[in-house]
Amino acid sequence: MLTIIAEIQIRSGAKHYENVCQAFKKIMPIVLLEKGCYGYELLTDYLTEVDFQTKVPDSITLLEHWESMQHLNAHLKTAHMQAYQEQVKGDVIGVKIRIMQKGLHI
């Protein structure tokens, strides 16, 4: 199983943040039904005053779990993902994607 961490940098402003969140809200139920998808979760910074937290303003993190690269690649080619990318292209500055696996198998 693969864990995908996508850090999505959004243009500054509540409108851009809301547009991206609404676009995810629309596709999430569809993505969760895709073959090989075991999780698709939108995460944002929890606002605290602790000094050890790293906060990244104007960003959203997407945590995904996929059975394989084949499933992930198929997901990226779906019509709903293509529509999502078109819908948020004016709101998103960039995306950093990490594709990870378990480091320890105990």
N, C-alpha and C positions, 0 to 999 in steps of 0.2 A: 504494500500500500504506500502511496505517495502522499505527502503533505505539501500543499502549495500555500505559500504566504505571498500575497500580492499587496504591495504598499502602493496605494493610489493617491497621488498628489493632485489636489483639487485647486482650482483658481480660488483666490480669496473672495469671501462673500457668502452670505447665507443662501442666496439664490442658487449658486453653483453646488453647494453642499446638498441642498434639498433636491435639486434635479438628479444628482447621482444617487441619492438614497431612494428616491421614487423609482428610478430606473431599475435598481436592484430589487426593490419590493415587487416589481412587476415580473422579473425573470426568475427569482429564487424558487418559487414552487415548481416551475418547469425544470430548472436545473436539477433540483433534488430528485426528480423522477428519471433523470438520465441514467442509462446503464453505466455502472462503474462508479457512480457518485455516492460517496458515503458521508458527505458533509459539505456544507456551503454556508458559511456564517460571516456576517458583516460585523466588524469590531471597530469601536472608536475609543479614543482616550477616555479613561475614567478620570474625572476632574478631582484632584486632591491637592493638598498643599505640602505633600511630603517631598523632601529634597532629593530622594533617590530615584524618582520617576522621570523617565525621559518622555516628554510630550512632543508630538509632532503636529504643529498646527496645520489646518487645512489638509488633513489626510484621513483616509479610511483604510483599514486593513481588512483584507478578505482572507479567511482561513478556509481552505478547501481540502478535502480528502478524496483521492481518486485511486481506483484499483490499479491502474497502469498508465504509462505514457500514451498508449493507444487510446484509452478512454479520455484522457485529458485532451489530446489532439482532436478527437472527434467532437468533444464539447466546444472547443474553440471555433469549429467550423459550422456549428449549428446556426440556423436562421435567427434564433432569439439572441444569440451572442453577437451576431453581425448587427442586428437591429439595436442592441444595447450600445455597442461601440459607436454607431452612428448617432444615437440619441445623446450621448454624453461627450462627444468630441469637442464641443465648445466649453465644457466644464472641467475636463481633466487635462492637467499639464503633462503628467507622465505616470508611468507605472513601472515599479521594480518587482520582478517576480523571482521567488526562490522556490526551487523544486527540491524537496527534502525527503529523506528516508530515515528510518530509525537508526540511531547511532549505536545502540546496544540492543542485542537480542537476548534477553534473559528469560 
